[in-house]
Amino acid sequence: MLHYPQKSEVFVMIPFLCPVCRRPLTLTQSVYQCEKRHSFDLSRFHYVNLIRSSKKIHGDNAEMVKARTRFLQSGAYQPLKDQLTELIQTLNPSSVLDSGCGEGYYTELCETLKSCECFGIDLSKEALKQAGRSCPSVRFAAASVFELPLPDQTIDVIWSCFAPLAMAENARVLKDQGKLIVVGPGQRHLWGLKEVLYDTPYLNPQETTVAPEFDLIDEQTLRYEIQLESQAQIQDLFTMTPYYYKTSIEDKQKLAVLTQLSTEVEFILRIYQKKSV
């Protein structure tokens, strides 16, 4: 049974942490700075870059982000967004994190939460440009989900939708009995797509993540059919899947001739609760 926390009467702003010294960052006139004077500019796209690596490209590139944005804005995954929104609303959080938020499609549900401090973290600056436009009330940072720029035990609810999962790091930033919602593909997710691509389609493996810091307290399944009505929409869906990088050129051509595609989508939502220390 889910536990519904009561919100505190006192609202305390949660700071980002400096990636160099891990001290709190204070925002002054579009610049984040810590007491050691490490500083990071808030971009015009409403996110701060807290990635220390000098590598120019991190996470999804512009092509992948545009394809995913077009597809998600078509409404094909709206039932998943609605179910996730309803679930998080029932938890009545004061602070939330979309871990691996991408372009902010699921982060948009933050606009339905009252008196809640909302964060989005992703490696891709291209994705965060879109997220910042979509969710002006959310504080975004370019950072790794394996090294979240947030203090210990400050977040009520984290969700991770088709993103890398860092259980120990999620446990660090969650409050005791905080909730982690993990959304992933069911066995027959995109079965119709795989029937076109592969001579022998395969079921997606189902592995429930086990971590000593968490108890799995609930699991929900959502499945339905979607109808894609153009080659462009088919390619957008394909581009946002891992199959795009695993499929041979010959098999990709099977999709290239289609103008319509019907496929099952199946999502598994697993709800974990952090154990009390």
Number of C-alpha atoms within 10 A of each C-alpha: 5 13 13 13 14 10 14 9 7 6 12 10 9 16 17 25 20 23 21 13 11 13 19 19 24 17 15 10 8 14 14 23 20 20 12 12 10 14 17 18 17 18 14 11 16 21 23 23 20 23 17 10 8 7 7 6 12 17 17 18 13 14 13 16 24 19 18 23 21 14 22 18 11 12 12 16 17 14 13 21 18 12 14 18 18 13 15 20 16 12 17 19 25 22 23 26 27 26 28 26 28 29 28 26 19 23 25 20 17 23 14 12 18 11 12 19 21 24 23 28 25 28 22 24 26 23 25 27 21 19 28 22 15 16 21 14 16 24 19 28 27 25 24 20 22 14 12 23 24 24 17 14 14 20 27 25 26 26 27 22 20 16 17 12 17 15 17 13 15 29 25 18 21 25 21 18 20 27 30 27 22 21 21 18 20 20 16 19 21 22 20 17 20 19 13 17 19 14 9 9 14 12 13 13 10 11 6 10 12 11 13 10 17 22 16 17 14 13 14 11 14 14 16 12 14 16 13 20 13 13 15 17 20 21 18 21 20 21 19 19 14 9 14 14 11 9 12 12 10 9 13 18 12 12 19 12 9 16 13 14 17 15 18 15 22 19 21 19 23 19 21 25 23 23 15 10 7
